[in-house]
């Protein structure tokens, strides 16, 4: 039986898959109102208080799958009305990430709680440590008056039994940018001025209350209508559809569902390695260190949280943009769809002159394959429609791969030893290293920042674990 990373991933998959089927069958407007009922009748969701709330949540998921945040449409509008009146020329708008408010569990906010491990000890370290006198002993047990608690954490550190624990919402705890805060109704709120669209919160929320807008409707319409569309495939796709599925079979599946051509985004990465190496040579003496520009969430955290370092970011565009612009020059009458593991790429692609007409995640592509009954064992391998990328470009998918590629270009140019890379693996590490740079203590001159742990293979919209994907990418690097 097919396995998913979580039940939330399964629900998202089924919503997307059913929408794709309705699109190909020309029944979207006719059947979309019944979709939440259809899915609950299948037994897909059975987690909330009643079937009516399940259907209400599913209706909100459908809106996101059609490219809308529920805040962008009238809550009284039915799904069929949205399809009929709003969808034809709809383009997704910022923010890409948002919250399904009805799905948010409004988790408890009290940050420090006394557990049963409290022994009512004689020393009362917690009482003495509290600067606001918010802790008293009641019935031989510590009690925290939440009205006076300032959440400083001193009581938790002082307790020798570790009986006072810090509790935070999974979404809030997962956000490296500190962009998720409790709202006025105890619901979570994303502060867009701080958000990097990294998507970590989408997998952290156990209730699936945070999700991304999809462009699957637009892409499937192009495929269905015979529009010439190029699938620009990120190298992290290796291994996503099973350990025995070859890259050539994935290319074959893309052609079978309607894409006209397939291109490796690693071709753009090969070009980026050359451009960033050249840029690094000219910038490093003046700037002391240069930050890679490949990861949009990493670039965003610099711009929003460390703006003084914005001029340290390499001006070379990401591999997606470099390839997209090339394809638009060579084949201007084609649509270009980036396919990858990244939610932040949806925002990056919306920039003017990105060369990208739409973005699909691996989750969304998987739904298309499933809806079209793609069986990889029945498919032969075919090459991509363009030249083969090198192992350097394909290695961008794994943490450390960008620095390795840039270094190899410099070494080939006789500049061995010039690059002193520092690898930031995940946004938390990115923040730490940028903080060191702020203090003038960064030990290196090239900062490779990856928002996802493990690199792109650990992206929020992947289908398999990062370690498995990293091994598949390593094998893929050697195939050309």
C-alpha positions as CSV (number, residue, x, y, z in Angstrom):
1,X,0.0,0.0,0.0
2,X,1.2,3.5,-0.8
3,X,2.7,5.3,2.2
4,X,2.8,9.0,3.0
5,X,5.0,11.1,5.3
6,X,1.9,11.9,7.4
7,X,-1.9,11.8,7.4
8,X,-1.9,15.5,6.5
9,X,0.2,14.7,3.4
10,X,-2.3,12.0,2.4
11,X,-5.3,14.4,2.8
12,X,-3.5,17.0,0.7
13,X,-2.7,14.4,-2.0
14,X,-6.3,13.2,-2.2
15,X,-7.7,16.7,-2.6
16,X,-5.2,17.6,-5.3
17,X,-5.7,14.2,-7.1
18,X,-9.5,14.5,-7.2
19,X,-9.2,18.1,-8.5
20,X,-6.9,16.9,-11.3
21,X,-9.3,14.1,-12.3
22,X,-12.2,16.5,-12.4
23,X,-10.2,18.9,-14.6
24,X,-9.3,16.2,-17.1
25,X,-12.9,14.9,-17.1
26,X,-14.3,18.5,-17.6
27,X,-16.3,18.1,-14.5
28,X,-14.7,20.6,-12.1
29,X,-17.5,23.1,-11.9
30,X,-20.1,20.4,-11.9
31,X,-18.6,18.3,-9.1
32,X,-16.5,20.6,-7.0
33,X,-19.2,21.4,-4.5
34,X,-19.6,17.7,-3.7
35,X,-15.9,17.0,-3.3
36,X,-15.7,17.5,0.5
37,X,-18.6,15.1,0.9
38,X,-17.0,12.7,-1.5
39,X,-13.8,12.6,0.4
40,X,-15.4,12.2,3.8
41,X,-17.6,9.4,2.5
42,X,-14.4,7.7,1.4
43,X,-13.3,7.8,5.1
44,X,-10.4,10.1,4.3
45,X,-10.9,12.3,7.4
46,X,-12.2,11.2,10.8
47,X,-10.2,13.3,13.2
48,X,-12.5,16.1,14.3
49,X,-15.7,16.5,16.3
50,X,-18.1,15.8,13.5
51,X,-18.3,15.1,9.8
52,X,-19.6,18.7,9.1
53,X,-16.4,20.2,10.5
54,X,-14.3,17.8,8.4
55,X,-16.1,18.9,5.3
56,X,-15.7,22.5,6.2
57,X,-11.9,22.0,6.6
58,X,-11.8,20.1,3.3
59,X,-13.6,22.9,1.5
60,X,-10.9,25.3,2.7
61,X,-8.2,22.9,1.5
62,X,-9.9,22.8,-1.9
63,X,-9.6,26.7,-2.1
64,X,-5.9,26.5,-1.4
65,X,-5.6,23.8,-4.1
66,X,-7.3,26.1,-6.5
67,X,-4.8,28.9,-5.7
68,X,-6.9,30.9,-3.2
69,X,-6.5,31.7,0.5
70,X,-9.9,31.5,2.1
71,X,-9.3,35.2,3.0
72,X,-9.4,36.1,-0.7
73,X,-12.9,34.9,-1.3
74,X,-16.2,35.5,0.5
75,X,-16.8,32.8,3.0
76,X,-20.4,32.4,1.7
77,X,-19.1,31.6,-1.9
78,X,-19.5,28.0,-2.8
79,X,-16.7,26.1,-4.5
80,X,-18.6,25.9,-7.7
81,X,-19.1,29.6,-7.8
82,X,-15.4,30.2,-7.2
83,X,-14.6,27.9,-10.1
84,X,-17.1,29.6,-12.4
85,X,-16.5,33.2,-11.5
86,X,-12.9,33.5,-10.3
87,X,-10.7,30.8,-11.6
88,X,-10.3,31.2,-15.3
89,X,-7.7,34.1,-15.3
90,X,-6.7,33.7,-11.6
91,X,-3.0,34.2,-10.7
92,X,-1.9,33.3,-7.2
93,X,-1.0,36.3,-5.0
94,X,1.3,36.8,-2.1
95,X,1.4,35.4,0.5
96,X,1.9,31.9,-0.8
97,X,1.6,30.4,2.7
98,X,-1.4,30.9,4.9
99,X,-3.5,29.4,7.7
100,X,-6.7,27.4,7.4
101,X,-8.2,29.0,10.5
102,X,-11.0,26.5,11.0
103,X,-8.3,23.7,11.1
104,X,-6.1,25.5,13.6
105,X,-6.4,23.8,17.0
106,X,-5.6,27.0,18.9
107,X,-3.0,25.1,20.9
108,X,-2.4,26.2,24.6
109,X,-0.3,29.3,24.8
110,X,1.0,29.2,28.4
111,X,4.7,28.7,27.8
112,X,5.8,27.3,31.2
113,X,4.0,24.5,32.9
114,X,4.6,22.6,36.1
115,X,4.5,18.8,35.5
116,X,3.9,15.9,37.9
117,X,7.6,15.6,38.3
118,X,7.4,18.5,40.9
119,X,8.3,17.1,44.3
120,X,7.4,20.2,46.4
121,X,11.0,20.3,47.5
122,X,12.3,22.3,50.4
123,X,14.7,24.5,48.4
124,X,12.0,26.1,46.3
125,X,14.6,27.2,43.7
126,X,11.8,28.0,41.2
127,X,10.1,30.4,43.6
128,X,13.3,32.2,44.4
129,X,14.3,32.4,40.7
130,X,11.1,34.1,39.6
131,X,11.6,37.9,39.2
132,X,7.9,38.6,39.2
133,X,6.9,36.4,42.2
134,X,4.6,34.5,39.9
135,X,5.3,31.1,41.5
136,X,3.9,29.9,44.8
137,X,3.6,26.5,46.5
138,X,0.1,25.2,46.6
139,X,-0.5,21.7,48.1
140,X,3.2,20.9,48.2
141,X,3.5,21.7,44.5
142,X,4.7,24.7,42.5
143,X,2.0,26.8,40.9
144,X,2.6,29.4,38.2
145,X,0.2,32.4,38.1
146,X,0.1,32.9,34.3
147,X,-1.3,36.4,34.7
148,X,2.1,37.5,36.2
149,X,4.4,35.1,34.4
150,X,6.7,36.9,31.9
151,X,8.0,33.7,30.3
152,X,11.6,34.4,31.2
153,X,12.3,30.7,31.8
154,X,14.4,31.2,34.9
155,X,12.1,28.8,36.9
156,X,12.6,26.0,34.4
157,X,16.4,26.4,34.5
158,X,16.4,26.6,38.3
159,X,14.4,23.4,38.9
160,X,16.7,20.4,39.7
161,X,13.9,17.9,38.8
162,X,13.3,19.5,35.4
163,X,9.7,19.6,36.5
164,X,8.9,22.9,34.8
165,X,8.7,22.5,31.1
166,X,8.6,25.0,28.2
167,X,5.6,24.4,25.9
168,X,5.2,26.1,22.6
169,X,3.0,25.5,19.6
170,X,4.6,23.2,17.0
171,X,4.2,25.8,14.2
172,X,5.7,28.6,16.4
173,X,8.5,26.4,17.5
174,X,9.3,25.2,14.0
175,X,9.5,28.7,12.5
176,X,13.2,29.8,12.3
177,X,12.1,33.3,11.3
178,X,9.9,33.8,14.4
179,X,7.1,34.7,12.0
180,X,4.3,32.8,13.7
181,X,2.6,34.2,16.7
182,X,-0.6,33.7,18.6
183,X,-3.5,35.9,17.4
184,X,-6.2,37.6,19.3
185,X,-8.5,34.5,19.2
186,X,-5.7,32.1,20.3
187,X,-5.3,31.2,16.6
188,X,-1.9,31.2,15.0
189,X,-1.0,34.2,12.7
190,X,1.8,34.4,10.2
191,X,3.5,37.8,10.2
192,X,4.4,38.1,6.5
193,X,7.0,40.9,7.1
194,X,9.1,38.2,8.9
195,X,8.1,35.1,6.9
196,X,10.6,33.5,4.5
197,X,8.1,31.1,2.9
198,X,10.4,28.2,3.8
199,X,7.4,26.0,4.5
200,X,8.8,24.3,7.6
201,X,5.5,25.1,9.4
202,X,3.5,23.2,6.8
203,X,5.0,19.9,8.0
204,X,5.3,20.9,11.7
205,X,1.6,21.6,12.3
206,X,0.0,18.3,13.4
207,X,-3.4,19.5,12.2
208,X,-2.4,20.5,8.7
209,X,-3.6,24.0,9.4
210,X,-0.9,25.7,7.4
211,X,-0.6,25.1,3.7
212,X,0.4,26.7,0.4
213,X,-1.5,27.9,-2.6
214,X,-1.3,25.7,-5.7
215,X,-1.0,26.4,-9.4
216,X,-2.1,22.9,-10.3
217,X,-5.2,24.2,-12.0
218,X,-3.3,26.4,-14.4
219,X,-0.7,23.8,-15.2
220,X,-3.3,21.0,-15.8
221,X,-5.3,23.3,-18.0
222,X,-2.2,24.0,-20.2
223,X,-1.5,20.2,-20.4
224,X,-5.1,19.4,-21.2
225,X,-5.4,22.1,-23.9
226,X,-2.2,21.1,-25.7
227,X,-0.2,24.2,-24.7
228,X,3.5,23.7,-25.2
229,X,4.9,23.3,-21.7
230,X,8.5,22.6,-20.5
231,X,8.9,20.8,-17.2
232,X,12.0,22.2,-15.5
233,X,12.9,19.5,-13.0
234,X,14.9,20.1,-9.9
235,X,17.6,17.5,-9.2
236,X,16.1,16.7,-5.8
237,X,13.4,14.7,-7.7
238,X,15.8,11.7,-7.8
239,X,14.4,9.0,-5.6
240,X,11.1,10.8,-4.9
241,X,8.9,8.2,-6.7
242,X,10.6,5.1,-5.3
243,X,14.2,3.7,-5.1
244,X,13.7,1.7,-8.3
245,X,12.3,4.5,-10.4
246,X,14.9,5.9,-12.8
247,X,15.2,9.5,-13.8
248,X,14.5,8.6,-17.4
249,X,11.2,7.0,-16.3
250,X,10.2,10.2,-14.5
251,X,11.0,12.2,-17.7
252,X,8.8,9.6,-19.6
253,X,6.0,10.1,-17.1
254,X,6.1,13.9,-17.6
255,X,5.8,13.5,-21.3
256,X,2.9,11.1,-20.9
257,X,0.9,13.5,-18.8
258,X,1.3,16.2,-21.4
259,X,4.5,18.1,-21.0
260,X,6.1,18.8,-24.4
261,X,9.8,18.9,-23.2
262,X,11.8,18.2,-20.0
263,X,14.8,20.1,-18.8
264,X,17.1,19.6,-15.9
265,X,17.3,22.6,-13.6
266,X,20.8,21.4,-12.9
267,X,21.7,23.0,-16.2
268,X,20.9,26.3,-14.6
269,X,23.0,25.2,-11.6
270,X,26.0,24.5,-13.8
271,X,25.7,28.0,-15.1
272,X,25.3,29.5,-11.6
273,X,28.4,27.7,-10.4
274,X,30.4,29.5,-13.1
275,X,28.7,32.9,-12.5
276,X,29.0,32.8,-8.7
277,X,32.7,31.7,-9.0
278,X,33.4,34.8,-11.2
279,X,31.3,37.1,-8.9
280,X,33.1,35.7,-5.8
281,X,36.5,36.5,-7.3
282,X,35.5,40.1,-7.7
283,X,33.6,40.6,-4.5
284,X,35.4,38.7,-1.8
285,X,38.3,41.2,-1.2
286,X,35.9,44.1,-0.7
287,X,33.0,42.3,1.0
288,X,35.2,39.8,3.0
289,X,32.5,37.2,2.5
290,X,29.8,36.4,-0.1
291,X,26.4,34.6,0.4
292,X,25.1,32.2,-2.2
293,X,21.8,33.3,-3.9
294,X,20.4,29.9,-4.8
295,X,18.0,29.4,-1.9
296,X,15.1,31.9,-1.9
297,X,14.2,31.4,1.8
298,X,17.9,32.0,2.7
299,X,18.0,35.2,0.6
300,X,14.7,36.2,2.3
301,X,16.0,35.8,5.8
302,X,19.0,38.0,5.0
303,X,16.7,40.7,3.5
304,X,14.2,40.6,6.3
305,X,16.2,39.8,9.4
306,X,19.8,40.8,8.5
307,X,19.3,43.7,6.0
308,X,22.7,45.1,6.6
309,X,24.1,42.0,4.7
310,X,21.9,42.4,1.6
311,X,24.9,43.6,-0.5
312,X,26.7,40.4,0.4
313,X,24.2,38.3,-1.5
314,X,25.6,37.2,-4.9
315,X,23.7,38.9,-7.7
316,X,23.7,35.7,-9.8
317,X,20.1,34.5,-10.0
318,X,19.1,31.0,-8.7
319,X,19.4,28.0,-11.0
320,X,15.6,28.0,-11.6
321,X,15.7,31.6,-12.9
322,X,18.9,31.1,-14.9
323,X,17.3,28.1,-16.7
324,X,13.9,29.8,-17.0
325,X,15.3,32.8,-18.7
326,X,17.4,30.7,-21.1
327,X,14.4,28.6,-22.1
328,X,12.3,31.7,-22.7
329,X,15.0,33.1,-25.0
330,X,15.3,29.9,-26.9
331,X,11.6,28.8,-26.9
332,X,9.6,32.0,-26.3
333,X,6.3,30.3,-27.2
334,X,6.6,27.7,-24.5
335,X,5.4,27.8,-20.9
336,X,8.0,26.9,-18.3
337,X,6.9,25.1,-15.2
338,X,9.4,24.6,-12.4
339,X,9.0,21.3,-10.5
340,X,10.7,21.0,-7.1
341,X,10.5,20.4,-3.4
342,X,10.3,24.1,-2.4
343,X,7.4,26.3,-1.5
344,X,9.5,29.5,-1.4
345,X,10.1,28.9,-5.2
346,X,6.5,29.9,-5.8
347,X,7.2,33.3,-4.4
348,X,10.5,33.6,-6.3
349,X,8.8,32.7,-9.6
350,X,6.3,35.5,-9.2
351,X,9.1,38.1,-9.6
352,X,9.2,39.9,-12.9
353,X,11.5,38.2,-15.5
354,X,11.9,35.0,-13.5
355,X,11.3,33.0,-16.7
356,X,8.9,30.7,-14.9
357,X,5.2,30.6,-15.6
358,X,4.2,28.3,-12.7
359,X,5.6,26.2,-10.0
360,X,4.6,22.7,-9.0
361,X,5.9,20.9,-5.9
362,X,6.7,17.2,-5.9
363,X,3.5,16.7,-3.9
364,X,1.5,18.3,-6.7
365,X,3.3,16.4,-9.4
366,X,2.6,13.2,-7.5
367,X,-1.1,14.0,-7.5
368,X,-1.1,14.5,-11.2
369,X,0.7,11.2,-11.8
370,X,-1.7,9.4,-9.5
371,X,-4.7,11.0,-11.2
372,X,-3.5,10.0,-14.6
373,X,-2.7,6.4,-13.3
374,X,1.0,6.6,-14.1
375,X,2.7,3.2,-13.4
376,X,6.5,3.7,-13.6
377,X,7.1,0.0,-14.1
378,X,5.4,0.3,-17.5
379,X,7.5,3.2,-18.6
380,X,10.8,3.1,-20.5
381,X,13.6,5.5,-19.9
382,X,13.9,8.6,-22.1
383,X,16.6,11.4,-22.0
384,X,15.7,15.0,-21.2
385,X,14.9,17.2,-24.1
386,X,18.1,19.3,-23.6
387,X,21.8,18.6,-23.0
388,X,22.8,16.6,-19.9
389,X,23.8,18.5,-16.7
390,X,27.0,17.8,-14.9
391,X,27.5,16.3,-11.5
392,X,28.3,19.7,-10.2
393,X,24.9,21.1,-11.0
394,X,23.0,18.1,-9.9
395,X,24.8,18.3,-6.5
396,X,23.1,21.6,-5.7
397,X,20.2,19.6,-4.3
398,X,22.3,18.5,-1.2
399,X,23.7,20.7,1.5
400,X,27.3,21.6,0.6
401,X,26.7,21.1,-3.1
402,X,26.7,24.8,-4.1
403,X,30.0,25.5,-2.4
404,X,31.6,22.3,-3.8
405,X,30.5,23.3,-7.3
406,X,31.8,26.9,-7.0
407,X,35.1,25.6,-5.5
408,X,35.6,23.2,-8.4
409,X,35.1,26.0,-10.9
410,X,37.7,28.1,-9.1
411,X,40.1,25.2,-8.9
412,X,39.7,24.6,-12.6
413,X,40.7,28.2,-13.1
414,X,43.8,27.8,-11.1
415,X,42.4,29.4,-7.9
416,X,42.7,26.5,-5.5
417,X,42.3,27.5,-1.9
418,X,40.7,30.8,-2.5
419,X,37.2,29.7,-1.4
420,X,36.7,29.1,2.3
421,X,33.1,27.8,2.5
422,X,30.8,27.8,5.5
423,X,27.8,25.6,5.2
424,X,24.5,26.7,6.9
425,X,22.3,23.6,6.9
426,X,18.7,24.8,7.8
427,X,17.5,28.3,8.6
428,X,18.5,28.0,12.3
429,X,22.1,27.5,11.3
430,X,21.7,30.3,8.7
431,X,20.7,32.6,11.5
432,X,23.5,31.5,13.8
433,X,26.1,32.1,11.1
434,X,24.7,35.4,10.1
435,X,24.7,36.4,13.7
436,X,28.4,35.5,13.8
437,X,28.9,37.6,10.7
438,X,27.2,40.5,12.5
439,X,29.7,40.1,15.3
440,X,32.6,39.9,12.8
441,X,33.3,36.3,13.7
442,X,32.3,34.4,10.5
443,X,35.1,31.8,9.8
444,X,35.0,31.7,6.1
445,X,34.4,33.8,3.0
446,X,31.6,32.0,1.2
447,X,28.3,31.3,3.0
448,X,26.1,28.6,1.5
449,X,22.7,28.9,3.1
450,X,20.1,26.2,2.7
451,X,16.7,26.8,4.4
452,X,16.0,23.0,4.6
453,X,18.1,20.6,6.6
454,X,20.0,18.4,4.2
455,X,19.5,20.9,1.4
456,X,16.7,20.8,-1.2
457,X,16.3,17.1,-0.6
458,X,14.8,18.0,2.8
459,X,12.2,20.4,1.4
460,X,8.7,20.7,2.8
461,X,7.1,19.3,-0.4
462,X,9.2,16.2,-0.8
463,X,7.8,12.7,-0.8
464,X,10.6,10.8,0.9
465,X,13.1,11.3,3.7
466,X,16.0,13.6,3.0
467,X,18.6,10.8,3.6
468,X,17.0,8.5,1.0
469,X,16.8,11.3,-1.5
470,X,20.4,12.4,-0.9
471,X,21.6,8.9,-1.8
472,X,19.4,8.9,-4.9
473,X,20.9,12.3,-5.9
474,X,24.4,11.0,-5.4
475,X,23.6,8.1,-7.8
476,X,22.0,10.5,-10.3
477,X,25.1,12.7,-10.3
478,X,27.1,9.8,-11.8
479,X,24.6,9.0,-14.7
480,X,25.8,11.4,-17.3
